[in-house]
Amino acid sequence: MPTDLISGNCCSPVLEEPLSAAGAGELADGFKVLADPIRLRLLSLIATAPDGEVCACELAEPVGRSQPTVSHHLSVLVDAGMLVREQRGRWAWFRAVPERIGVLRAALEFADP
């Protein structure tokens, strides 16, 4: 994932000015990650967790998928910079990266008339 997108320096809102080819590509990559319903659900579960983090062991049941499938989707979210992973003993714990998610949300904000 490009560092500009992760740091929030990618793009203006899409309705404010035309995107460059590079900016559109960077945003599209982020939206592709979130286009999968399981990944979107996992991100939501983690981002809204009361403690701000969730053990991977707690995520298979809510999404109705096997642990290997959940691990794959979590890895995609980590690679995209939307989650951070911390290994604690046998299990991995995940936290959302609000800045990264905010870049995608900000790209879709409407400009004031």
N, C-alpha and C positions, 0 to 999 in steps of 0.2 A: 504494500500500500504506500503510495507516495507520501513523503513526510509533510508536504504542504497541506494536504487534505487532513492529515491527522492533527496537525498543529492549528488548523482552522484558517489557513491563509489561501484557500483554494479559490473560492468563487464568490461573486456577488449573487444575490438572489436571482433566480432565473427569470423572474418577471421584471427585474429592474434594468437589466442590460443583457445583450446576447452573450452566451457563453462562448469561450474559446473552445477549440477542438480538444485541447488538453484538459481544460476544466470540465467539459462535458464528459470526457472519458473517465476522469477521476470520480466524478459524482455518480456516474452510471455504475462503476465498480462497487461503490458503497451500496447503492440501491439494489444491485443484483444480490448482494449478500442478504439483504433484508427481504427480498422477494420470496424467499422460502418460508412457508408458514411455520415450520418447526423452529427455524432460527429466530423468526420474529417472536414466537411464543417464548423461547428460551431467554431471549434478551429481555422481554417484558417481565418474566418471572424473576430474573436476577436484578434488574433495575428497580423493581418495586419491593424487593426483599426488605423486611424490617431492619435487619442488621447490615444491609448494603452489600451482602455477599451470600453466596449459596454454594454448598458442597455439590459436586457433580453427582454424588450418590443420591441426592434428593430430587434430581431432575428427570429421571427416566419415567417414573410413574405419572407425573402431571402431564407429560407430553405423549404418553402412551407408546414409547419407543424403547428399544433395547439400549442397554448402557453403551455398547460400541457405536450405535447410531447417534446417540446423544453426544458422545465424545467427539465424533467426527464433526457434528454441527458446531459444537463449542470451539473446536480448533479453527474452523472457518471464521467464526466471530472473533477469535483472538487474532488470527492472521490479518483480519481487516481492521484491527485496532479498536474494535467496539467493546471488547472485554479484556481484562487482564486476568492472568492465571497465577495462582500461588499454590505450590505443592506443599501439603502438610501430611507427612507420613504417607499413607497409602492413597489418600484422596487429594484431588485438586479442588481448590476453591476459586470461585469466579466473582469478579466485580465489574460493573459497567463502567465505561469511560464516557462520562457525560459530554465532554468537549468534542469527542469524535461524533457522537450521535447528534450533537448540536449543530455541527457543520452541515449535516444532511438536512436537518430541520430548517436551518437558516436559509438554505438554498431554495426552499419552497415558500418562504415568506413573501407575502404580497408587499409591494412597495406602496407607500402612502401616495394617494393621488395629488 
